Amino acid sequence: MVDFYEGGGVPAVLKEIEKYLHKDTLTVSGLTIGEELPRFSYTNNRNMIKTAEEPFAPTGGVAILKGNIAPLGCVIKPAAVPKHMFRYSGRAQVFTTEEESYEAVLEGRVKPGTCMVLMYEGPKGGPGMPEMYKTMKYLEGMGLSDTCALITDGRFSGSNRGLFVGHISPEAYEQGDFALIQDGDVIEIDVDARSIELKVPEEILEERRKNFVPVEKEVKRGYLRTYRRISASASKGAVVE
């Protein structure tokens, strides 16, 4: 962020995308974007801020994947995924709390190539859709982020690096098929194709649905219990309905 700031920051980016801007839009200064632009300078660091004609990548830094365990979508940051991980296949190791997942990483129980599945951390299941940053950071610290994936119905911030997929919808608590994943199942992710798939026959999934019992985390009486009852899916912004 310091390099970005010293390279001109947001004003320098606005100069690069000037032809795409609505210049009559009012800014917080009371002037329009068109009136502000002449005050801005182009970057002095082309390694940090590229031109619109020669961008870092042909697509944006954030993308939506869909598949049988995320029919309403999930979020990935392709800009942070190593190129060799854009097409990935791994066997699931399932966790129902963030604490379980990062303890497994620290104790060496997560092997290279594993697809960590962290469920019941969504808007209702968490509840509150907590950020799953610890597990991601520990994967990187333990040298596993170049081979392992982490998929979750919880939330993550923009600081992650690796094959991390969040906001899976419907979440496990809402009886989405994400909740049907079991240890050893094969999960395939194709970033370019924007797909995520659980490679388990439909007849087996149907049997799992019949026996499904959601994990009910204990929540003290108060706002979070109310939020669990009335919150919307992450695909709708996890807002209160």
Backbone as numpy.savetxt, mean C-alpha at the origin, in Angstrom:
# Nx Ny Nz CAx CAy CAz Cx Cy Cz
14.24 14.14 1.07 13.42 15.35 1.07 14.27 16.60 1.07
15.44 16.55 1.77 16.33 17.71 1.78 16.85 17.98 0.37
17.24 16.90 -0.33 17.73 17.07 -1.71 16.64 17.65 -2.60
15.41 17.18 -2.41 14.28 17.70 -3.19 14.08 19.19 -2.92
14.11 19.54 -1.66 13.95 20.95 -1.27 15.05 21.82 -1.88
16.31 21.36 -1.74 17.43 22.16 -2.24 17.46 22.20 -3.77
16.79 21.21 -4.39 16.70 21.19 -5.85 15.57 22.05 -6.40
14.88 22.73 -5.53 13.79 23.61 -5.96 12.44 23.26 -5.42
12.27 22.02 -4.94 11.03 21.61 -4.32 9.82 21.69 -5.22
8.65 21.86 -4.61 7.39 21.88 -5.34 7.35 22.99 -6.41
7.84 24.20 -6.11 7.82 25.22 -7.16 8.55 24.79 -8.43
9.68 24.11 -8.28 10.43 23.64 -9.46 9.65 22.57 -10.22
8.92 21.74 -9.49 8.08 20.73 -10.15 6.97 21.42 -10.93
6.37 22.45 -10.34 5.31 23.19 -11.03 5.81 23.81 -12.32
7.06 24.27 -12.31 7.64 24.83 -13.55 7.71 23.78 -14.64
8.03 22.54 -14.25 8.17 21.46 -15.23 6.83 21.05 -15.82
5.76 21.16 -15.04 4.45 20.71 -15.52 3.54 21.89 -15.83
4.14 23.04 -16.08 3.38 24.28 -16.28 2.29 24.14 -17.33
2.60 23.45 -18.44 1.63 23.37 -19.53 0.41 22.52 -19.17
0.49 21.75 -18.06 -0.63 20.91 -17.65 -1.49 21.59 -16.57
-1.08 22.73 -16.08 -1.76 23.35 -14.94 -2.92 24.24 -15.38
-3.91 24.34 -14.51 -5.00 25.30 -14.68 -4.52 26.61 -14.05
-4.04 27.51 -14.87 -3.34 28.68 -14.35 -4.26 29.72 -13.72
-5.55 29.57 -13.90 -6.47 30.51 -13.26 -6.90 30.05 -11.87
-6.34 28.92 -11.40 -6.67 28.40 -10.07 -6.04 29.26 -8.99
-6.83 29.62 -8.00 -6.37 30.47 -6.90 -5.51 29.66 -5.93
-4.42 30.26 -5.44 -3.57 29.62 -4.44 -3.79 30.29 -3.08
-3.14 29.77 -2.05 -3.32 30.30 -0.69 -2.76 31.70 -0.54
-1.89 32.11 -1.48 -1.31 33.46 -1.39 -2.30 34.55 -1.83
-3.40 34.11 -2.46 -4.35 35.07 -3.01 -4.13 35.33 -4.48
-3.01 34.81 -5.01 -2.72 34.92 -6.44 -3.07 33.61 -7.13
-3.22 33.66 -8.45 -3.46 32.43 -9.20 -2.14 31.73 -9.46
-2.22 30.46 -9.86 -1.00 29.72 -10.20 -0.26 30.44 -11.34
-1.01 30.94 -12.30 -0.39 31.65 -13.41 0.38 32.88 -12.97
-0.12 33.55 -11.93 0.57 34.73 -11.41 1.78 34.36 -10.55
1.73 33.18 -9.94 2.84 32.73 -9.10 4.02 32.17 -9.91
3.73 31.51 -11.01 4.77 30.78 -11.75 5.99 31.62 -12.14
5.84 32.87 -12.55 7.03 33.65 -12.94 8.03 33.84 -11.80
7.57 33.68 -10.55 8.49 33.82 -9.41 9.33 32.58 -9.19
8.92 31.46 -9.77 9.58 30.18 -9.52 10.74 29.96 -10.48
11.69 29.13 -10.05 12.85 28.80 -10.88 12.85 27.31 -11.21
13.49 26.97 -12.33 13.68 25.57 -12.66 14.71 24.95 -11.72
14.72 23.64 -11.62 15.62 22.95 -10.71 17.09 23.12 -11.09
17.94 23.03 -10.09 19.38 22.99 -10.33 19.93 21.58 -10.15
19.02 20.60 -10.05 19.44 19.21 -9.82 18.57 18.28 -10.65
19.01 17.95 -11.85 18.24 17.08 -12.73 18.22 15.62 -12.27
19.08 15.27 -11.34 19.00 13.92 -10.77 17.83 13.79 -9.82
17.36 14.95 -9.34 16.27 14.94 -8.36 14.92 15.27 -9.01
14.88 16.26 -9.88 13.63 16.67 -10.52 13.81 16.58 -12.03
13.09 15.66 -12.64 13.20 15.41 -14.07 12.26 16.33 -14.85
12.37 16.27 -16.17 11.44 17.01 -17.01 10.22 16.15 -17.30
9.14 16.80 -17.75 7.93 16.05 -18.10 8.19 15.14 -19.29
9.13 15.55 -20.15 9.43 14.75 -21.35 10.32 13.55 -21.03
11.10 13.64 -19.95 11.99 12.55 -19.55 11.80 12.26 -18.06
10.66 11.67 -17.69 10.35 11.43 -16.28 11.14 10.26 -15.70
11.05 10.10 -14.40 11.66 8.95 -13.74 11.08 7.65 -14.27
9.76 7.63 -14.49 9.06 6.43 -14.92 7.86 6.84 -15.78
7.39 5.94 -16.65 6.27 6.30 -17.53 4.92 6.35 -16.82
4.84 5.81 -15.61 3.59 5.84 -14.85 3.84 6.45 -13.49
2.77 6.72 -12.76 2.88 7.36 -11.46 3.50 6.47 -10.39
3.77 7.07 -9.24 4.43 6.35 -8.16 3.52 5.44 -7.37
2.20 5.59 -7.53 1.24 4.77 -6.80 0.31 4.11 -7.80
-0.09 2.85 -7.54 -0.96 2.13 -8.47 -1.96 1.29 -7.68
-3.02 0.89 -8.36 -4.06 0.03 -7.79 -4.00 -1.34 -8.45
-3.90 -2.38 -7.64 -3.95 -3.76 -8.13 -5.34 -4.33 -7.84
-5.76 -5.28 -8.66 -7.01 -5.99 -8.40 -6.82 -7.48 -8.68
-7.66 -8.27 -8.05 -7.60 -9.72 -8.24 -8.59 -10.40 -7.32
-8.52 -11.73 -7.24 -9.54 -12.47 -6.50 -9.52 -12.21 -4.99
-8.39 -11.74 -4.44 -8.37 -11.41 -3.02 -8.48 -9.90 -2.79
-8.60 -9.14 -3.88 -8.77 -7.69 -3.77 -9.64 -7.19 -4.91
-10.90 -7.68 -5.00 -11.76 -7.26 -6.10 -12.09 -5.77 -6.10
-12.02 -5.13 -4.91 -12.27 -3.69 -4.83 -10.97 -2.89 -4.88
-9.87 -3.60 -5.04 -8.59 -2.93 -5.21 -7.70 -2.94 -3.99
-6.43 -2.65 -4.21 -5.44 -2.48 -3.15 -4.35 -1.55 -3.69
-3.51 -1.06 -2.81 -2.56 0.00 -3.16 -1.13 -0.52 -3.12
-0.35 -0.12 -4.13 1.06 -0.46 -4.17 1.82 0.77 -4.65
3.09 0.86 -4.29 3.93 1.96 -4.73 5.01 1.41 -5.66
4.72 1.31 -6.97 5.70 0.73 -7.91 7.06 1.41 -7.86
7.08 2.71 -7.58 8.35 3.44 -7.54 9.29 2.89 -6.47
8.74 2.18 -5.47 9.56 1.65 -4.37 9.84 0.16 -4.51
9.31 -0.48 -5.57 9.46 -1.92 -5.74 10.69 -2.22 -6.59
11.61 -3.07 -6.13 12.74 -3.45 -6.96 12.26 -4.08 -8.27
12.92 -3.77 -9.36 12.46 -4.21 -10.68 12.33 -5.73 -10.77
13.21 -6.46 -10.09 13.14 -7.92 -10.17 11.95 -8.48 -9.41
11.23 -7.61 -8.66 10.07 -8.06 -7.89 8.76 -7.68 -8.56
8.81 -7.08 -9.76 7.57 -6.67 -10.42 6.67 -7.87 -10.75
7.26 -9.01 -11.00 6.49 -10.25 -11.17 6.95 -11.21 -10.08
6.03 -11.51 -9.19 6.41 -12.22 -7.96 5.46 -13.38 -7.70
6.00 -14.46 -7.20 5.21 -15.59 -6.73 5.84 -16.11 -5.45
5.02 -16.23 -4.41 5.55 -16.70 -3.13 4.49 -17.40 -2.31
4.94 -18.15 -1.33 4.01 -18.88 -0.46 3.68 -18.06 0.78
2.42 -18.12 1.15 1.90 -17.26 2.22 2.34 -17.72 3.60
2.58 -16.74 4.45 2.75 -16.94 5.88 1.80 -15.94 6.54
0.76 -16.46 7.20 -0.37 -15.63 7.62 -0.23 -15.15 9.07
-0.58 -13.88 9.28 -0.59 -13.27 10.61 -1.87 -12.47 10.77
-2.36 -12.40 12.01 -3.60 -11.66 12.26 -3.38 -10.41 13.11
-2.12 -10.14 13.50 -1.79 -8.88 14.17 -0.41 -8.44 13.68
-0.19 -7.14 13.71 1.12 -6.62 13.32 2.20 -7.13 14.26
1.90 -7.22 15.55 2.89 -7.68 16.52 3.40 -9.08 16.17
2.48 -9.98 15.84 2.88 -11.33 15.45 3.82 -11.31 14.26
3.50 -10.44 13.29 4.27 -10.43 12.05 5.69 -9.92 12.26
5.85 -8.82 12.98 7.22 -8.32 13.10 8.05 -9.14 14.08
7.40 -9.77 15.06 8.14 -10.67 15.94 8.67 -11.87 15.16
7.88 -12.35 14.20 8.34 -13.47 13.36 9.55 -13.07 12.53
9.54 -11.84 12.03 10.68 -11.36 11.25 11.92 -11.29 12.14
11.79 -10.68 13.30 12.94 -10.49 14.19 13.48 -11.81 14.72
12.60 -12.80 14.86 13.02 -14.11 15.39 13.51 -15.05 14.31
13.54 -14.58 13.04 14.06 -15.40 11.96 13.11 -16.45 11.44
11.82 -16.30 11.75 10.83 -17.29 11.30 10.23 -16.97 9.93
10.67 -15.87 9.33 10.25 -15.52 7.97 11.42 -15.76 7.04
11.24 -16.63 6.07 12.32 -17.03 5.17 12.29 -16.22 3.88
13.43 -16.09 3.20 13.46 -15.37 1.93 12.42 -15.92 0.95
11.78 -15.05 0.23 10.77 -15.45 -0.76 9.36 -15.53 -0.23
9.20 -15.41 1.08 7.87 -15.53 1.71 6.97 -14.35 1.34
5.67 -14.65 1.20 4.67 -13.59 1.07 3.98 -13.46 2.43
4.35 -12.47 3.19 3.72 -12.24 4.49 2.31 -11.70 4.27
1.34 -12.32 4.92 -0.06 -11.92 4.79 -0.53 -11.42 6.14
-0.75 -10.11 6.22 -1.12 -9.49 7.49 -2.56 -9.02 7.41
-3.45 -9.79 8.03 -4.89 -9.51 7.92 -5.47 -9.04 9.25
-6.72 -8.59 9.18 -7.46 -8.04 10.33 -6.81 -6.77 10.88
-6.28 -5.96 9.97 -5.74 -4.65 10.35 -6.40 -3.54 9.53
-7.56 -3.83 8.93 -8.28 -2.85 8.12 -9.10 -1.90 8.98
-9.97 -1.10 8.35 -10.79 -0.14 9.09 -11.61 -0.78 10.22
-12.24 -1.90 9.92 -13.04 -2.59 10.93 -12.21 -3.59 11.73
-11.34 -4.30 11.07 -10.58 -5.37 11.73 -9.55 -4.88 12.70
-8.94 -3.70 12.43 -7.86 -3.18 13.26 -8.22 -2.97 14.73
-9.32 -2.23 15.02 -9.99 -1.36 14.07 -9.23 -0.05 13.91
-9.62 0.72 12.88 -9.00 2.01 12.67 -7.96 2.03 11.56
-7.67 0.88 10.97 -6.72 0.78 9.87 -5.35 1.34 10.25
-4.69 0.71 11.24 -3.38 1.21 11.67 -2.31 1.05 10.59
-1.23 1.79 10.76 -0.14 1.75 9.79 0.78 0.58 10.09
1.12 -0.20 9.06 1.91 -1.41 9.23 3.40 -1.18 8.95
3.92 -0.10 9.49 5.28 0.28 9.11 6.36 -0.59 9.78
6.10 -1.09 10.99 7.15 -1.81 11.71 7.60 -3.07 10.97
6.64 -3.86 10.51 6.98 -5.09 9.81 7.78 -4.79 8.56
7.38 -3.76 7.82 8.10 -3.40 6.61 9.53 -2.98 6.92
9.70 -2.17 7.95 11.04 -1.70 8.31 11.92 -2.86 8.77
11.33 -3.79 9.53 12.12 -4.92 10.00 12.50 -5.85 8.85
11.62 -6.02 7.87 11.97 -6.81 6.70 13.20 -6.23 6.01
13.22 -4.92 5.87 14.36 -4.28 5.23 15.61 -4.42 6.10
15.44 -4.20 7.39 16.58 -4.31 8.30 17.18 -5.70 8.35
16.34 -6.72 8.16 16.81 -8.11 8.20 17.24 -8.61 6.82
17.28 -7.71 5.84 17.74 -8.10 4.51 16.76 -8.95 3.74
15.47 -8.81 4.02 14.44 -9.64 3.38 13.57 -8.88 2.38
13.72 -7.57 2.32 12.80 -6.79 1.48 13.04 -6.96 -0.01
14.17 -7.56 -0.40 14.44 -7.79 -1.82 13.88 -9.12 -2.31
13.37 -9.95 -1.39 12.82 -11.25 -1.80 11.42 -11.49 -1.25
11.06 -10.87 -0.14 9.76 -11.10 0.48 8.75 -10.03 0.07
7.48 -10.42 0.10 6.38 -9.48 -0.11 5.58 -9.38 1.18
4.89 -8.28 1.34 3.96 -8.10 2.45 2.66 -7.57 1.89
1.57 -8.29 2.13 0.26 -7.82 1.69 -0.65 -7.71 2.91
-1.44 -6.65 2.97 -2.23 -6.39 4.17 -3.47 -5.58 3.86
-4.49 -5.74 4.70 -5.66 -4.86 4.61 -5.47 -3.63 5.49
-4.30 -3.53 6.13 -3.94 -2.35 6.88 -3.37 -1.27 5.98
-2.80 -0.27 6.60 -2.35 0.93 5.90 -0.83 1.01 5.95
-0.23 1.68 4.97 1.19 2.01 5.07 1.44 3.40 4.51
2.56 3.97 4.90 2.87 5.34 4.50 3.77 5.32 3.27
4.27 6.47 2.88 5.11 6.55 1.70 6.57 6.27 1.94
6.96 5.87 3.14 8.38 5.68 3.44 8.87 4.26 3.15
7.97 3.38 2.73 8.37 1.99 2.55 9.18 1.79 1.27
9.98 0.71 1.28 10.69 0.28 0.08 10.59 -1.23 -0.02
10.05 -1.73 -1.12 9.88 -3.16 -1.30 8.53 -3.48 -1.91
8.24 -4.77 -2.00 6.97 -5.21 -2.58 5.92 -5.26 -1.48
5.35 -4.12 -1.17 4.37 -4.00 -0.11 3.04 -3.56 -0.70
1.99 -4.31 -0.38 0.65 -4.05 -0.90 -0.28 -3.83 0.29
-0.98 -2.70 0.31 -1.86 -2.39 1.43 -3.27 -2.05 1.00
-4.11 -1.76 1.98 -5.48 -1.31 1.74 -6.31 -2.37 1.00
-5.99 -3.65 1.14 -6.71 -4.69 0.42 -8.20 -4.64 0.79
-9.03 -4.61 -0.24 -10.48 -4.45 -0.04 -11.26 -5.47 -0.87
-12.29 -6.11 -0.30 -12.76 -5.98 1.08 -11.74 -6.54 2.07
-11.73 -6.00 3.26 -10.80 -6.46 4.29 -11.24 -7.81 4.86
-10.34 -8.43 5.59 -10.62 -9.76 6.15 -11.84 -9.75 7.07
-11.98 -8.71 7.89 -13.08 -8.65 8.85 -14.44 -8.64 8.16
-14.49 -8.10 6.95 -15.74 -8.05 6.19 -15.96 -9.31 5.36
-15.21 -10.36 5.70 -15.35 -11.67 5.06 -14.95 -11.64 3.59
-14.02 -10.74 3.26 -13.45 -10.78 1.92 -12.60 -12.03 1.76
-12.38 -12.44 0.53 -11.60 -13.65 0.29 -10.15 -13.51 0.73
-9.71 -12.30 1.00 -8.38 -12.10 1.59 -8.27 -12.89 2.88
-9.38 -13.01 3.61 -9.37 -13.72 4.89 -9.25 -15.23 4.73
-9.39 -15.74 3.51 -9.36 -17.19 3.28 -7.95 -17.72 3.04
-6.97 -16.83 2.94 -5.59 -17.27 2.69 -5.08 -18.07 3.87
-4.41 -19.17 3.56 -3.81 -20.01 4.59 -2.32 -20.17 4.34
-1.59 -20.54 5.40 -0.15 -20.76 5.26 0.14 -21.72 4.11
1.10 -21.36 3.29 1.52 -22.23 2.19 0.84 -21.96 0.87
-0.27 -21.20 0.86 -0.94 -20.84 -0.40 0.01 -20.01 -1.26
-0.11 -20.18 -2.58 0.70 -19.41 -3.51 -0.02 -18.11 -3.88
0.70 -17.01 -3.79 0.17 -15.70 -4.17 1.05 -15.12 -5.26
0.41 -14.65 -6.34 1.14 -14.07 -7.46 0.79 -12.59 -7.58
1.81 -11.78 -7.76 1.64 -10.34 -7.94 2.34 -9.92 -9.22
1.63 -9.21 -10.07 2.20 -8.68 -11.31 1.96 -7.17 -11.31
3.00 -6.43 -11.01 2.85 -4.97 -10.87 2.47 -4.34 -12.20
3.12 -4.75 -13.28 2.82 -4.16 -14.59 1.39 -4.45 -15.02
0.91 -5.66 -14.74 -0.45 -6.04 -15.12 -1.48 -5.56 -14.09
-0.99 -4.97 -12.99 -1.85 -4.46 -11.93 -2.75 -5.56 -11.35
-2.14 -6.73 -11.11 -2.93 -7.86 -10.63 -2.33 -8.49 -9.38
-3.21 -9.08 -8.56 -2.81 -9.84 -7.39 -3.78 -11.02 -7.28
-3.24 -12.24 -7.22 -4.08 -13.43 -7.28 -3.66 -14.47 -6.25
-4.66 -15.07 -5.62 -4.46 -16.24 -4.76 -4.67 -17.46 -5.63
-3.63 -18.27 -5.78 -3.68 -19.42 -6.70 -4.19 -20.67 -5.98
-5.45 -20.60 -5.60 -6.13 -21.72 -4.93 -7.41 -21.99 -5.70
-7.71 -23.26 -6.03 -8.93 -23.58 -6.79 -10.19 -23.06 -6.11
-11.17 -22.65 -6.91 -12.39 -22.06 -6.38 -13.15 -23.02 -5.46
-13.13 -24.31 -5.77 -13.86 -25.26 -4.93 -13.27 -25.33 -3.51
-11.95 -25.16 -3.40 -11.32 -25.14 -2.08 -11.68 -23.85 -1.34
-11.69 -22.74 -2.07 -12.07 -21.47 -1.45 -13.52 -21.52 -0.96
-14.39 -22.18 -1.73 -15.79 -22.28 -1.33 -15.92 -23.05 -0.02
-15.13 -24.09 0.16 -15.14 -24.84 1.42 -14.66 -23.98 2.56
-13.65 -23.18 2.31 -13.14 -22.29 3.36 -14.18 -21.25 3.74
-14.93 -20.77 2.76 -15.97 -19.78 3.06 -17.02 -20.37 4.01
-17.36 -21.64 3.82 -18.38 -22.27 4.66 -17.93 -22.34 6.12
-16.63 -22.45 6.34 -16.11 -22.62 7.70 -15.50 -21.33 8.25
-15.74 -20.22 7.57 -15.09 -18.97 7.95 -15.64 -18.40 9.25
-14.74 -18.04 10.15 -15.09 -17.34 11.38 -14.11 -16.17 11.52
-14.60 -14.94 11.47 -13.68 -13.79 11.53 -13.02 -13.67 12.89
-11.81 -13.12 12.89 -11.11 -12.82 14.14 -11.70 -11.54 14.72
-12.10 -11.61 15.96 -12.74 -10.46 16.63 -11.78 -9.96 17.71
-11.10 -8.86 17.41 -10.17 -8.31 18.38 -10.93 -7.54 19.46
-10.47 -7.68 20.68 -11.11 -7.00 21.79 -10.88 -5.50 21.70
-11.94 -4.74 21.75 -11.86 -3.28 21.69 -12.64 -2.71 22.86
-12.00 -1.80 23.60 -12.68 -1.18 24.72 -13.85 -0.33 24.23
-14.82 -0.16 25.06 -15.97 0.67 24.72 -15.50 2.10 24.43
-16.00 2.65 23.35 -15.59 4.00 22.98 -15.63 4.20 21.48
-14.88 5.20 21.01 -14.96 5.60 19.61 -14.57 4.48 18.67
-13.49 3.74 18.96 -13.04 2.71 18.03 -14.10 1.62 17.85
-14.81 1.28 18.91 -15.86 0.28 18.78 -16.98 0.80 17.88
-17.31 2.08 18.02 -18.32 2.69 17.15 -17.82 2.76 15.72
-16.56 3.12 15.54 -15.97 3.21 14.21 -16.01 1.86 13.51
-15.69 0.80 14.23 -15.75 -0.54 13.64 -17.14 -0.82 13.07
-18.15 -0.38 13.77 -19.53 -0.67 13.37 -19.97 0.12 12.15
-19.47 1.36 11.98 -20.03 2.24 10.94 -19.02 2.68 9.88
-17.77 2.17 9.94 -16.78 2.62 8.96 -16.98 1.94 7.62
-16.56 2.63 6.56 -16.64 2.10 5.21 -15.35 1.38 4.84
-15.38 0.69 3.72 -14.22 -0.02 3.21 -13.08 0.95 2.90
-11.87 0.44 2.93 -10.70 1.27 2.54 -10.85 1.76 1.11
-11.53 0.98 0.28 -11.73 1.41 -1.11 -12.61 2.64 -1.23
-13.33 2.95 -0.14 -14.16 4.16 -0.10 -13.56 5.22 0.82
-12.31 4.99 1.21 -11.63 5.98 2.05 -11.70 5.71 3.53
-12.27 4.57 3.93 -12.40 4.21 5.35 -13.13 5.30 6.14
-14.07 5.97 5.47 -14.82 7.06 6.10 -15.94 6.48 6.96
-16.53 7.32 7.79 -17.68 6.93 8.60 -18.94 7.10 7.75
-19.70 6.04 7.63 -20.90 6.09 6.81 -22.13 6.41 7.66
